[in-house]
Amino acid sequence: MDGTAIIIVLAIAGVASVLLFALKGLLDQVPDVIDSAGRARDSWQRFRQPAQLPRADEEEPPMAA
């Protein structure tokens, strides 16, 4: 019975350490995912609303020297 309790405690500690390691790896990736989502959103907005080029008649005449 004593050996079984030790095995159970070690098994629980092992599972907990694996879960914490996996959670740390997941949380380390969150900032990169947020940055990528922001860049994707900015690219999508530029795609949906391209910059309007000024028309030739709206340009100011050149300054006389």
PDB file of N, CA, C, O and CB in Angstrom:
ATOM      1  N   MET A   1       0.820  -1.199   0.000  1.00  0.00           N
ATOM      2  CA  MET A   1       0.000   0.000   0.000  1.00  0.00           C
ATOM      3  C   MET A   1       0.862   1.261   0.000  1.00  0.00           C
ATOM      4  O   MET A   1       0.517   2.248  -0.650  1.00  0.00           O
ATOM      5  CB  MET A   1      -0.932  -0.001   1.204  1.00  0.00           C
ATOM      6  N   ASP A   2       1.978   1.233   0.723  1.00  0.00           N
ATOM      7  CA  ASP A   2       2.829   2.415   0.771  1.00  0.00           C
ATOM      8  C   ASP A   2       3.459   2.697  -0.585  1.00  0.00           C
ATOM      9  O   ASP A   2       3.591   3.855  -0.981  1.00  0.00           O
ATOM     10  CB  ASP A   2       3.913   2.244   1.825  1.00  0.00           C
ATOM     11  N   GLY A   3       3.842   1.660  -1.288  1.00  0.00           N
ATOM     12  CA  GLY A   3       4.439   1.836  -2.606  1.00  0.00           C
ATOM     13  C   GLY A   3       3.450   2.393  -3.608  1.00  0.00           C
ATOM     14  O   GLY A   3       3.829   3.180  -4.475  1.00  0.00           O
ATOM     15  N   THR A   4       2.193   2.001  -3.507  1.00  0.00           N
ATOM     16  CA  THR A   4       1.152   2.493  -4.409  1.00  0.00           C
ATOM     17  C   THR A   4       0.916   3.985  -4.189  1.00  0.00           C
ATOM     18  O   THR A   4       0.754   4.730  -5.156  1.00  0.00           O
ATOM     19  CB  THR A   4      -0.159   1.708  -4.203  1.00  0.00           C
ATOM     20  N   ALA A   5       0.894   4.426  -2.956  1.00  0.00           N
ATOM     21  CA  ALA A   5       0.674   5.845  -2.668  1.00  0.00           C
ATOM     22  C   ALA A   5       1.808   6.687  -3.235  1.00  0.00           C
ATOM     23  O   ALA A   5       1.573   7.768  -3.775  1.00  0.00           O
ATOM     24  CB  ALA A   5       0.547   6.077  -1.152  1.00  0.00           C
ATOM     25  N   ILE A   6       3.027   6.198  -3.114  1.00  0.00           N
ATOM     26  CA  ILE A   6       4.168   6.937  -3.654  1.00  0.00           C
ATOM     27  C   ILE A   6       4.066   7.030  -5.176  1.00  0.00           C
ATOM     28  O   ILE A   6       4.325   8.087  -5.751  1.00  0.00           O
ATOM     29  CB  ILE A   6       5.499   6.262  -3.243  1.00  0.00           C
ATOM     30  N   ILE A   7       3.692   5.940  -5.824  1.00  0.00           N
ATOM     31  CA  ILE A   7       3.536   5.940  -7.290  1.00  0.00           C
ATOM     32  C   ILE A   7       2.445   6.912  -7.709  1.00  0.00           C
ATOM     33  O   ILE A   7       2.601   7.629  -8.698  1.00  0.00           O
ATOM     34  CB  ILE A   7       3.208   4.521  -7.809  1.00  0.00           C
ATOM     35  N   ILE A   8       1.335   6.944  -6.966  1.00  0.00           N
ATOM     36  CA  ILE A   8       0.231   7.859  -7.303  1.00  0.00           C
ATOM     37  C   ILE A   8       0.676   9.310  -7.148  1.00  0.00           C
ATOM     38  O   ILE A   8       0.380  10.140  -8.007  1.00  0.00           O
ATOM     39  CB  ILE A   8      -1.005   7.581  -6.408  1.00  0.00           C
ATOM     40  N   VAL A   9       1.379   9.623  -6.070  1.00  0.00           N
ATOM     41  CA  VAL A   9       1.863  10.995  -5.857  1.00  0.00           C
ATOM     42  C   VAL A   9       2.836  11.385  -6.966  1.00  0.00           C
ATOM     43  O   VAL A   9       2.764  12.500  -7.484  1.00  0.00           O
ATOM     44  CB  VAL A   9       2.547  11.130  -4.470  1.00  0.00           C
ATOM     45  N   LEU A  10       3.735  10.494  -7.333  1.00  0.00           N
ATOM     46  CA  LEU A  10       4.680  10.801  -8.415  1.00  0.00           C
ATOM     47  C   LEU A  10       3.961  10.966  -9.756  1.00  0.00           C
ATOM     48  O   LEU A  10       4.339  11.817 -10.561  1.00  0.00           O
ATOM     49  CB  LEU A  10       5.742   9.694  -8.523  1.00  0.00           C
ATOM     50  N   ALA A  11       2.942  10.167  -9.993  1.00  0.00           N
ATOM     51  CA  ALA A  11       2.184  10.273 -11.244  1.00  0.00           C
ATOM     52  C   ALA A  11       1.455  11.612 -11.319  1.00  0.00           C
ATOM     53  O   ALA A  11       1.452  12.272 -12.358  1.00  0.00           O
ATOM     54  CB  ALA A  11       1.178   9.111 -11.367  1.00  0.00           C
ATOM     55  N   ILE A  12       0.836  12.004 -10.204  1.00  0.00           N
ATOM     56  CA  ILE A  12       0.127  13.293 -10.183  1.00  0.00           C
ATOM     57  C   ILE A  12       1.108  14.448 -10.386  1.00  0.00           C
ATOM     58  O   ILE A  12       0.815  15.392 -11.120  1.00  0.00           O
ATOM     59  CB  ILE A  12      -0.641  13.471  -8.846  1.00  0.00           C
ATOM     60  N   ALA A  13       2.264  14.374  -9.740  1.00  0.00           N
ATOM     61  CA  ALA A  13       3.271  15.427  -9.904  1.00  0.00           C
ATOM     62  C   ALA A  13       3.787  15.465 -11.346  1.00  0.00           C
ATOM     63  O   ALA A  13       4.024  16.544 -11.888  1.00  0.00           O
ATOM     64  CB  ALA A  13       4.445  15.207  -8.923  1.00  0.00           C
ATOM     65  N   GLY A  14       3.958  14.318 -11.955  1.00  0.00           N
ATOM     66  CA  GLY A  14       4.410  14.270 -13.346  1.00  0.00           C
ATOM     67  C   GLY A  14       3.395  14.860 -14.297  1.00  0.00           C
ATOM     68  O   GLY A  14       3.752  15.623 -15.196  1.00  0.00           O
ATOM     69  N   VAL A  15       2.122  14.514 -14.109  1.00  0.00           N
ATOM     70  CA  VAL A  15       1.063  15.066 -14.962  1.00  0.00           C
ATOM     71  C   VAL A  15       0.969  16.573 -14.773  1.00  0.00           C
ATOM     72  O   VAL A  15       0.815  17.309 -15.748  1.00  0.00           O
ATOM     73  CB  VAL A  15      -0.299  14.403 -14.649  1.00  0.00           C
ATOM     74  N   ALA A  16       1.060  17.042 -13.526  1.00  0.00           N
ATOM     75  CA  ALA A  16       0.988  18.481 -13.273  1.00  0.00           C
ATOM     76  C   ALA A  16       2.152  19.212 -13.936  1.00  0.00           C
ATOM     77  O   ALA A  16       1.963  20.292 -14.495  1.00  0.00           O
ATOM     78  CB  ALA A  16       0.983  18.759 -11.764  1.00  0.00           C
ATOM     79  N   SER A  17       3.345  18.640 -13.882  1.00  0.00           N
ATOM     80  CA  SER A  17       4.493  19.312 -14.489  1.00  0.00           C
ATOM     81  C   SER A  17       4.361  19.354 -16.015  1.00  0.00           C
ATOM     82  O   SER A  17       4.729  20.349 -16.638  1.00  0.00           O
ATOM     83  CB  SER A  17       5.801  18.604 -14.089  1.00  0.00           C
ATOM     84  N   VAL A  18       3.846  18.298 -16.610  1.00  0.00           N
ATOM     85  CA  VAL A  18       3.643  18.301 -18.066  1.00  0.00           C
ATOM     86  C   VAL A  18       2.595  19.336 -18.456  1.00  0.00           C
ATOM     87  O   VAL A  18       2.763  20.053 -19.442  1.00  0.00           O
ATOM     88  CB  VAL A  18       3.216  16.901 -18.562  1.00  0.00           C
ATOM     89  N   LEU A  19       1.515  19.414 -17.685  1.00  0.00           N
ATOM     90  CA  LEU A  19       0.473  20.409 -17.983  1.00  0.00           C
ATOM     91  C   LEU A  19       1.011  21.833 -17.841  1.00  0.00           C
ATOM     92  O   LEU A  19       0.711  22.692 -18.670  1.00  0.00           O
ATOM     93  CB  LEU A  19      -0.739  20.213 -17.052  1.00  0.00           C
ATOM     94  N   LEU A  20       1.804  22.089 -16.795  1.00  0.00           N
ATOM     95  CA  LEU A  20       2.386  23.428 -16.627  1.00  0.00           C
ATOM     96  C   LEU A  20       3.354  23.766 -17.749  1.00  0.00           C
ATOM     97  O   LEU A  20       3.394  24.907 -18.209  1.00  0.00           O
ATOM     98  CB  LEU A  20       3.101  23.530 -15.284  1.00  0.00           C
ATOM     99  N   PHE A  21       4.130  22.794 -18.191  1.00  0.00           N
ATOM    100  CA  PHE A  21       5.061  23.014 -19.291  1.00  0.00           C
ATOM    101  C   PHE A  21       4.303  23.340 -20.584  1.00  0.00           C
ATOM    102  O   PHE A  21       4.696  24.236 -21.331  1.00  0.00           O
ATOM    103  CB  PHE A  21       5.957  21.777 -19.491  1.00  0.00           C
ATOM    104  N   ALA A  22       3.216  22.606 -20.839  1.00  0.00           N
ATOM    105  CA  ALA A  22       2.408  22.860 -22.035  1.00  0.00           C
ATOM    106  C   ALA A  22       1.735  24.227 -21.956  1.00  0.00           C
ATOM    107  O   ALA A  22       1.670  24.946 -22.952  1.00  0.00           O
ATOM    108  CB  ALA A  22       1.348  21.760 -22.214  1.00  0.00           C
ATOM    109  N   LEU A  23       1.235  24.588 -20.773  1.00  0.00           N
ATOM    110  CA  LEU A  23       0.590  25.889 -20.600  1.00  0.00           C
ATOM    111  C   LEU A  23       1.588  27.027 -20.795  1.00  0.00           C
ATOM    112  O   LEU A  23       1.254  28.044 -21.403  1.00  0.00           O
ATOM    113  CB  LEU A  23      -0.053  25.986 -19.212  1.00  0.00           C
ATOM    114  N   LYS A  24       2.800  26.866 -20.289  1.00  0.00           N
ATOM    115  CA  LYS A  24       3.833  27.891 -20.478  1.00  0.00           C
ATOM    116  C   LYS A  24       4.160  28.069 -21.953  1.00  0.00           C
ATOM    117  O   LYS A  24       4.298  29.195 -22.430  1.00  0.00           O
ATOM    118  CB  LYS A  24       5.106  27.525 -19.700  1.00  0.00           C
ATOM    119  N   GLY A  25       4.284  26.962 -22.675  1.00  0.00           N
ATOM    120  CA  GLY A  25       4.546  27.052 -24.110  1.00  0.00           C
ATOM    121  C   GLY A  25       3.432  27.759 -24.853  1.00  0.00           C
ATOM    122  O   GLY A  25       3.686  28.538 -25.771  1.00  0.00           O
ATOM    123  N   LEU A  26       2.193  27.487 -24.456  1.00  0.00           N
ATOM    124  CA  LEU A  26       1.050  28.138 -25.098  1.00  0.00           C
ATOM    125  C   LEU A  26       1.039  29.635 -24.795  1.00  0.00           C
ATOM    126  O   LEU A  26       0.814  30.451 -25.688  1.00  0.00           O
ATOM    127  CB  LEU A  26      -0.267  27.492 -24.634  1.00  0.00           C
ATOM    128  N   LEU A  27       1.280  29.991 -23.541  1.00  0.00           N
ATOM    129  CA  LEU A  27       1.259  31.404 -23.167  1.00  0.00           C
ATOM    130  C   LEU A  27       2.426  32.176 -23.773  1.00  0.00           C
ATOM    131  O   LEU A  27       2.305  33.381 -23.997  1.00  0.00           O
ATOM    132  CB  LEU A  27       1.282  31.543 -21.657  1.00  0.00           C
ATOM    133  N   ASP A  28       3.540  31.524 -24.040  1.00  0.00           N
ATOM    134  CA  ASP A  28       4.667  32.194 -24.687  1.00  0.00           C
ATOM    135  C   ASP A  28       4.343  32.575 -26.129  1.00  0.00           C
ATOM    136  O   ASP A  28       4.950  33.496 -26.675  1.00  0.00           O
ATOM    137  CB  ASP A  28       5.902  31.298 -24.651  1.00  0.00           C
ATOM    138  N   GLN A  29       3.401  31.884 -26.745  1.00  0.00           N
ATOM    139  CA  GLN A  29       3.045  32.151 -28.135  1.00  0.00           C
ATOM    140  C   GLN A  29       1.986  33.236 -28.278  1.00  0.00           C
ATOM    141  O   GLN A  29       1.795  33.760 -29.375  1.00  0.00           O
ATOM    142  CB  GLN A  29       2.560  30.887 -28.786  1.00  0.00           C
ATOM    143  N   VAL A  30       1.294  33.586 -27.199  1.00  0.00           N
ATOM    144  CA  VAL A  30       0.194  34.548 -27.269  1.00  0.00           C
ATOM    145  C   VAL A  30       0.629  35.920 -27.805  1.00  0.00           C
ATOM    146  O   VAL A  30      -0.055  36.447 -28.682  1.00  0.00           O
ATOM    147  CB  VAL A  30      -0.421  34.713 -25.898  1.00  0.00           C
ATOM    148  N   PRO A  31       1.731  36.532 -27.326  1.00  0.00           N
ATOM    149  CA  PRO A  31       2.106  37.846 -27.878  1.00  0.00           C
ATOM    150  C   PRO A  31       2.373  37.811 -29.387  1.00  0.00           C
ATOM    151  O   PRO A  31       2.005  38.744 -30.100  1.00  0.00           O
ATOM    152  CB  PRO A  31       3.341  38.368 -27.164  1.00  0.00           C
ATOM    153  N   ASP A  32       3.006  36.749 -29.872  1.00  0.00           N
ATOM    154  CA  ASP A  32       3.261  36.647 -31.312  1.00  0.00           C
ATOM    155  C   ASP A  32       1.962  36.528 -32.095  1.00  0.00           C
ATOM    156  O   ASP A  32       1.836  37.097 -33.179  1.00  0.00           O
ATOM    157  CB  ASP A  32       4.161  35.448 -31.612  1.00  0.00           C
ATOM    158  N   VAL A  33       1.005  35.799 -31.559  1.00  0.00           N
ATOM    159  CA  VAL A  33      -0.288  35.652 -32.226  1.00  0.00           C
ATOM    160  C   VAL A  33      -1.020  36.988 -32.278  1.00  0.00           C
ATOM    161  O   VAL A  33      -1.629  37.326 -33.293  1.00  0.00           O
ATOM    162  CB  VAL A  33      -1.152  34.600 -31.506  1.00  0.00           C
ATOM    163  N   ILE A  34      -0.961  37.744 -31.194  1.00  0.00           N
ATOM    164  CA  ILE A  34      -1.622  39.056 -31.161  1.00  0.00           C
ATOM    165  C   ILE A  34      -0.967  39.998 -32.166  1.00  0.00           C
ATOM    166  O   ILE A  34      -1.666  40.716 -32.881  1.00  0.00           O
ATOM    167  CB  ILE A  34      -1.565  39.666 -29.737  1.00  0.00           C
ATOM    168  N   ASP A  35       0.368  40.006 -32.230  1.00  0.00           N
ATOM    169  CA  ASP A  35       1.071  40.849 -33.204  1.00  0.00           C
ATOM    170  C   ASP A  35       0.704  40.468 -34.633  1.00  0.00           C
ATOM    171  O   ASP A  35       0.484  41.339 -35.474  1.00  0.00           O
ATOM    172  CB  ASP A  35       2.586  40.740 -33.009  1.00  0.00           C
ATOM    173  N   SER A  36       0.640  39.174 -34.906  1.00  0.00           N
ATOM    174  CA  SER A  36       0.287  38.709 -36.250  1.00  0.00           C
ATOM    175  C   SER A  36      -1.142  39.100 -36.605  1.00  0.00           C
ATOM    176  O   SER A  36      -1.423  39.488 -37.739  1.00  0.00           O
ATOM    177  CB  SER A  36       0.457  37.186 -36.355  1.00  0.00           C
ATOM    178  N   ALA A  37      -2.043  38.996 -35.633  1.00  0.00           N
ATOM    179  CA  ALA A  37      -3.437  39.372 -35.888  1.00  0.00           C
ATOM    180  C   ALA A  37      -3.535  40.867 -36.190  1.00  0.00           C
ATOM    181  O   ALA A  37      -4.308  41.273 -37.058  1.00  0.00           O
ATOM    182  CB  ALA A  37      -4.333  39.009 -34.675  1.00  0.00           C
ATOM    183  N   GLY A  38      -2.765  41.677 -35.489  1.00  0.00           N
ATOM    184  CA  GLY A  38      -2.776  43.122 -35.761  1.00  0.00           C
ATOM    185  C   GLY A  38      -2.244  43.442 -37.144  1.00  0.00           C
ATOM    186  O   GLY A  38      -2.799  44.287 -37.845  1.00  0.00           O
ATOM    187  N   ARG A  39      -1.159  42.765 -37.547  1.00  0.00           N
ATOM    188  CA  ARG A  39      -0.620  43.001 -38.887  1.00  0.00           C
ATOM    189  C   ARG A  39      -1.594  42.531 -39.954  1.00  0.00           C
ATOM    190  O   ARG A  39      -1.732  43.184 -40.988  1.00  0.00           O
ATOM    191  CB  ARG A  39       0.726  42.293 -39.058  1.00  0.00           C
ATOM    192  N   ALA A  40      -2.269  41.417 -39.727  1.00  0.00           N
ATOM    193  CA  ALA A  40      -3.246  40.919 -40.696  1.00  0.00           C
ATOM    194  C   ALA A  40      -4.424  41.887 -40.809  1.00  0.00           C
ATOM    195  O   ALA A  40      -4.921  42.135 -41.908  1.00  0.00           O
ATOM    196  CB  ALA A  40      -3.744  39.513 -40.292  1.00  0.00           C
ATOM    197  N   ARG A  41      -4.876  42.439 -39.665  1.00  0.00           N
ATOM    198  CA  ARG A  41      -5.979  43.398 -39.687  1.00  0.00           C
ATOM    199  C   ARG A  41      -5.584  44.660 -40.457  1.00  0.00           C
ATOM    200  O   ARG A  41      -6.372  45.175 -41.250  1.00  0.00           O
ATOM    201  CB  ARG A  41      -6.403  43.760 -38.251  1.00  0.00           C
ATOM    202  N   ASP A  42      -4.369  45.157 -40.225  1.00  0.00           N
ATOM    203  CA  ASP A  42      -3.903  46.352 -40.928  1.00  0.00           C
ATOM    204  C   ASP A  42      -3.804  46.099 -42.434  1.00  0.00           C
ATOM    205  O   ASP A  42      -4.187  46.952 -43.235  1.00  0.00           O
ATOM    206  CB  ASP A  42      -2.539  46.800 -40.377  1.00  0.00           C
ATOM    207  N   SER A  43      -3.298  44.942 -42.811  1.00  0.00           N
ATOM    208  CA  SER A  43      -3.192  44.607 -44.234  1.00  0.00           C
ATOM    209  C   SER A  43      -4.567  44.509 -44.865  1.00  0.00           C
ATOM    210  O   SER A  43      -4.770  44.967 -45.989  1.00  0.00           O
ATOM    211  CB  SER A  43      -2.430  43.290 -44.426  1.00  0.00           C
ATOM    212  N   TRP A  44      -5.509  43.918 -44.153  1.00  0.00           N
ATOM    213  CA  TRP A  44      -6.871  43.780 -44.688  1.00  0.00           C
ATOM    214  C   TRP A  44      -7.503  45.158 -44.867  1.00  0.00           C
ATOM    215  O   TRP A  44      -8.179  45.398 -45.867  1.00  0.00           O
ATOM    216  CB  TRP A  44      -7.747  42.901 -43.752  1.00  0.00           C
ATOM    217  N   GLN A  45      -7.296  46.060 -43.917  1.00  0.00           N
ATOM    218  CA  GLN A  45      -7.866  47.403 -44.045  1.00  0.00           C
ATOM    219  C   GLN A  45      -7.241  48.153 -45.214  1.00  0.00           C
ATOM    220  O   GLN A  45      -7.941  48.870 -45.930  1.00  0.00           O
ATOM    221  CB  GLN A  45      -7.668  48.195 -42.747  1.00  0.00           C
ATOM    222  N   ARG A  46      -5.921  47.996 -45.421  1.00  0.00           N
ATOM    223  CA  ARG A  46      -5.288  48.646 -46.579  1.00  0.00           C
ATOM    224  C   ARG A  46      -5.806  48.053 -47.883  1.00  0.00           C
ATOM    225  O   ARG A  46      -5.943  48.767 -48.877  1.00  0.00           O
ATOM    226  CB  ARG A  46      -3.755  48.506 -46.509  1.00  0.00           C
ATOM    227  N   PHE A  47      -6.095  46.750 -47.890  1.00  0.00           N
ATOM    228  CA  PHE A  47      -6.614  46.102 -49.086  1.00  0.00           C
ATOM    229  C   PHE A  47      -8.027  46.591 -49.391  1.00  0.00           C
ATOM    230  O   PHE A  47      -8.371  46.834 -50.547  1.00  0.00           O
ATOM    231  CB  PHE A  47      -6.601  44.577 -48.918  1.00  0.00           C
ATOM    232  N   ARG A  48      -8.845  46.733 -48.341  1.00  0.00           N
ATOM    233  CA  ARG A  48     -10.231  47.137 -48.534  1.00  0.00           C
ATOM    234  C   ARG A  48     -10.359  48.619 -48.904  1.00  0.00           C
ATOM    235  O   ARG A  48     -11.283  48.991 -49.628  1.00  0.00           O
ATOM    236  CB  ARG A  48     -11.029  46.848 -47.276  1.00  0.00           C
ATOM    237  N   GLN A  49      -9.453  49.464 -48.423  1.00  0.00           N
ATOM    238  CA  GLN A  49      -9.518  50.893 -48.688  1.00  0.00           C
ATOM    239  C   GLN A  49      -8.154  51.366 -49.174  1.00  0.00           C
ATOM    240  O   GLN A  49      -7.380  51.928 -48.398  1.00  0.00           O
ATOM    241  CB  GLN A  49      -9.960  51.678 -47.421  1.00  0.00           C
ATOM    242  N   PRO A  50      -7.850  51.144 -50.457  1.00  0.00           N
ATOM    243  CA  PRO A  50      -6.538  51.581 -50.951  1.00  0.00           C
ATOM    244  C   PRO A  50      -6.423  53.109 -50.897  1.00  0.00           C
ATOM    245  O   PRO A  50      -7.421  53.825 -50.976  1.00  0.00           O
ATOM    246  CB  PRO A  50      -6.308  51.078 -52.400  1.00  0.00           C
ATOM    247  N   ALA A  51      -5.212  53.575 -50.763  1.00  0.00           N
ATOM    248  CA  ALA A  51      -4.961  55.019 -50.694  1.00  0.00           C
ATOM    249  C   ALA A  51      -5.366  55.663 -52.010  1.00  0.00           C
ATOM    250  O   ALA A  51      -5.039  55.172 -53.090  1.00  0.00           O
ATOM    251  CB  ALA A  51      -3.466  55.316 -50.377  1.00  0.00           C
ATOM    252  N   GLN A  52      -6.072  56.755 -51.898  1.00  0.00           N
ATOM    253  CA  GLN A  52      -6.522  57.480 -53.071  1.00  0.00           C
ATOM    254  C   GLN A  52      -5.391  58.387 -53.562  1.00  0.00           C
ATOM    255  O   GLN A  52      -4.876  59.211 -52.805  1.00  0.00           O
ATOM    256  CB  GLN A  52      -7.801  58.302 -52.756  1.00  0.00           C
ATOM    257  N   LEU A  53      -5.017  58.233 -54.804  1.00  0.00           N
ATOM    258  CA  LEU A  53      -3.992  59.098 -55.391  1.00  0.00           C
ATOM    259  C   LEU A  53      -4.625  60.422 -55.784  1.00  0.00           C
ATOM    260  O   LEU A  53      -5.760  60.442 -56.260  1.00  0.00           O
ATOM    261  CB  LEU A  53      -3.323  58.422 -56.623  1.00  0.00           C
ATOM    262  N   PRO A  54      -3.920  61.522 -55.596  1.00  0.00           N
ATOM    263  CA  PRO A  54      -4.497  62.821 -55.978  1.00  0.00           C
ATOM    264  C   PRO A  54      -4.646  62.907 -57.501  1.00  0.00           C
ATOM    265  O   PRO A  54      -3.792  62.449 -58.260  1.00  0.00           O
ATOM    266  CB  PRO A  54      -3.611  63.992 -55.456  1.00  0.00           C
ATOM    267  N   ARG A  55      -5.746  63.503 -57.909  1.00  0.00           N
ATOM    268  CA  ARG A  55      -5.966  63.666 -59.349  1.00  0.00           C
ATOM    269  C   ARG A  55      -5.082  64.789 -59.877  1.00  0.00           C
ATOM    270  O   ARG A  55      -4.628  65.643 -59.116  1.00  0.00           O
ATOM    271  CB  ARG A  55      -7.460  63.961 -59.654  1.00  0.00           C
ATOM    272  N   ALA A  56      -4.846  64.783 -61.161  1.00  0.00           N
ATOM    273  CA  ALA A  56      -3.940  65.763 -61.769  1.00  0.00           C
ATOM    274  C   ALA A  56      -4.470  67.180 -61.606  1.00  0.00           C
ATOM    275  O   ALA A  56      -3.676  68.105 -61.433  1.00  0.00           O
ATOM    276  CB  ALA A  56      -3.733  65.452 -63.253  1.00  0.00           C
ATOM    277  N   ASP A  57      -5.782  67.384 -61.656  1.00  0.00           N
ATOM    278  CA  ASP A  57      -6.311  68.738 -61.552  1.00  0.00           C
ATOM    279  C   ASP A  57      -6.354  69.242 -60.094  1.00  0.00           C
ATOM    280  O   ASP A  57      -6.584  70.429 -59.867  1.00  0.00           O
ATOM    281  CB  ASP A  57      -7.708  68.788 -62.161  1.00  0.00           C
ATOM    282  N   GLU A  58      -6.138  68.363 -59.115  1.00  0.00           N
ATOM    283  CA  GLU A  58      -6.119  68.778 -57.720  1.00  0.00           C
ATOM    284  C   GLU A  58      -4.717  69.152 -57.238  1.00  0.00           C
ATOM    285  O   GLU A  58      -4.570  69.687 -56.139  1.00  0.00           O
ATOM    286  CB  GLU A  58      -6.679  67.677 -56.853  1.00  0.00           C
ATOM    287  N   GLU A  59      -3.710  68.887 -58.024  1.00  0.00           N
ATOM    288  CA  GLU A  59      -2.353  69.189 -57.610  1.00  0.00           C
ATOM    289  C   GLU A  59      -2.112  70.701 -57.685  1.00  0.00           C
ATOM    290  O   GLU A  59      -2.662  71.397 -58.539  1.00  0.00           O
ATOM    291  CB  GLU A  59      -1.336  68.426 -58.487  1.00  0.00           C
ATOM    292  N   GLU A  60      -1.280  71.180 -56.771  1.00  0.00           N
ATOM    293  CA  GLU A  60      -0.940  72.593 -56.789  1.00  0.00           C
ATOM    294  C   GLU A  60       0.041  72.870 -57.931  1.00  0.00           C
ATOM    295  O   GLU A  60       0.863  72.016 -58.263  1.00  0.00           O
ATOM    296  CB  GLU A  60      -0.340  73.031 -55.428  1.00  0.00           C
ATOM    297  N   PRO A  61      -0.042  74.063 -58.533  1.00  0.00           N
ATOM    298  CA  PRO A  61       0.917  74.388 -59.586  1.00  0.00           C
ATOM    299  C   PRO A  61       2.303  74.571 -58.988  1.00  0.00           C
ATOM    300  O   PRO A  61       2.425  74.924 -57.815  1.00  0.00           O
ATOM    301  CB  PRO A  61       0.487  75.661 -60.347  1.00  0.00           C
ATOM    302  N   PRO A  62       3.329  74.341 -59.757  1.00  0.00           N
ATOM    303  CA  PRO A  62       4.696  74.510 -59.231  1.00  0.00           C
ATOM    304  C   PRO A  62       4.955  75.965 -58.871  1.00  0.00           C
ATOM    305  O   PRO A  62       4.415  76.887 -59.481  1.00  0.00           O
ATOM    306  CB  PRO A  62       5.743  74.027 -60.259  1.00  0.00           C
ATOM    307  N   MET A  63       5.793  76.136 -57.868  1.00  0.00           N
ATOM    308  CA  MET A  63       6.133  77.482 -57.429  1.00  0.00           C
ATOM    309  C   MET A  63       7.084  78.122 -58.448  1.00  0.00           C
ATOM    310  O   MET A  63       7.988  77.473 -58.976  1.00  0.00           O
ATOM    311  CB  MET A  63       6.774  77.455 -56.010  1.00  0.00           C
ATOM    312  N   ALA A  64       6.854  79.402 -58.705  1.00  0.00           N
ATOM    313  CA  ALA A  64       7.737  80.137 -59.624  1.00  0.00           C
ATOM    314  C   ALA A  64       9.013  80.534 -58.871  1.00  0.00           C
ATOM    315  O   ALA A  64       8.948  81.009 -57.738  1.00  0.00           O
ATOM    316  CB  ALA A  64       7.014  81.411 -60.211  1.00  0.00           C
ATOM    317  N   ALA A  65      10.155  80.338 -59.500  1.00  0.00           N
ATOM    318  CA  ALA A  65      11.411  80.655 -58.834  1.00  0.00           C
ATOM    319  C   ALA A  65      11.813  82.077 -58.997  1.00  0.00           C
ATOM    320  O   ALA A  65      12.855  82.487 -58.486  1.00  0.00           O
ATOM    321  CB  ALA A  65      12.490  79.791 -59.333  1.00  0.00           C
TER     322      ALA A  65
END
